[in-house]
C-alpha cells in the first residue's frame, strides 16, 4: 500500500509539473497574441492577460492527453535513472503490476477532467467568446438554443430585433413558427410580427403568412395587419454569422450536453458534432490510460540498456500519432463518414491494444 501511494504521488507530481509548464508557456504566448490582436482597442497588459486566462484552459484541455504522456515519460525515466524500477522488480512486482497504480491515477485524472475541468473550460470559453466579440464586433453571440426553441438577435440603425422560432433548417436560414419582436433605439418594443416561415436571403428575411402589430399604438390588436403575401424584414445576419454563433462543442459543459443535444434536435439543427464530442468525453479516461501504457511501453526500461533518447522519441511520436488519429476520427465523425461510436472509441481502444501488445512482448517475452 505504501509503495502504491508513493508511485501515485510521484506520478501525479510529474504530470502536475508538466501541466504547469505548459500553462505558463501558453499563457505567455496567448497574452502576446491578445495584445497584438486588440492593440487598437487599448486593452493593455492586464486586459490581454485576462483574455489569455479565459482562452488558455480550452487549449490545455485539448492537449491534455499529450501533457499526460509527457508527464508519464518523465516519470518513468526518473524512476529508471534512480534504479527504483529495479528495486520494485526485485521486490517481486512485475512491470505490469507496477503499472496498475499509474493506470488508476490516469483513469482518475480522466474522470476528474470531464467532471470538473470540462465545466470550467466551458465557462471560460463562453466568457472569452463574449468579451472577444464585444471588443471586435461590439456585441455578443447572435444565436441561442433553449428548450423553447431558437433565439436570434440582429441589429439595425433604428434598433434591435429579437427573433424566436420553434424550429429551423439545419443551417439556420429557414425558420418555422417564428416571431419577430422589434425594439426602438430607446429599447422599447415597437413591432411584433408572427409568421409561418421566414427565409434568410441577402440582407433580409422573407416572411410568409404573417400577422403584424404596432406595439406603440394604444390598442395594437385593432391595428394588426394580416398578410398572405410575403413581406421583407431587413437583416444584417448571414449564414456565416449564424454558423459561427454556435461556437464549439467544448463550450458546452459535459453535464449540459445531453439537454443541449435534445434542444438542438427540437430546434431542427444537426447535433452530430455535439453527440460525437459527448462520446469522446466519455472515452477520455480510456485515452488517458492508453497514453500511460504507450509511455511505459517505450520508456519503462533500465537506462543501462542504452538508446534512451531514441525510446523517448518513439514514445512521443506514438503519442502524437494517437492524438492525430483521434482528431482525424473526429473529423470523419463530424461529417458522418463513420459512426459516432467508432469515431470516439476506436482511437483509444486501438492505442490500448497496441501498447498492451508492446508491454507483453517486453515483459513476458
Secondary structure, 3 states (H helix, E strand, C coil): CHHHHHHHHHHHHHHHHHHHHHHHHHHHHHHHHHHHHCHHHCCHHHHHHHHHHHHHHHHHHHCHHHHHHHHHHHHHHHHHHCCHHHHHHHCCCCHHHHHHHHHHHHHHHHHHHHHHHHHHHHHHHHHHHHHHHHHHCCCCCCEEEECCEEEEEEEECCEEEEEEEEEECCCCCEEEEEEEEEECCCCCEEEEEEEEEEEEECCEEEEEEEEEEECCCCCCCCCCEEECCCEEEECCCCHHHHHHHCCCHHHCCHHHHHHHHHHHHHHCCCCHHHHHHHHHHHCHHHHHHHHHHHHHHHHCCCHHHCCHHHHHHHHHHHHHHHHHHHHHHHHHHHCCCCCHHHHHHHHHHHHHHHHHHHHHHHHHC
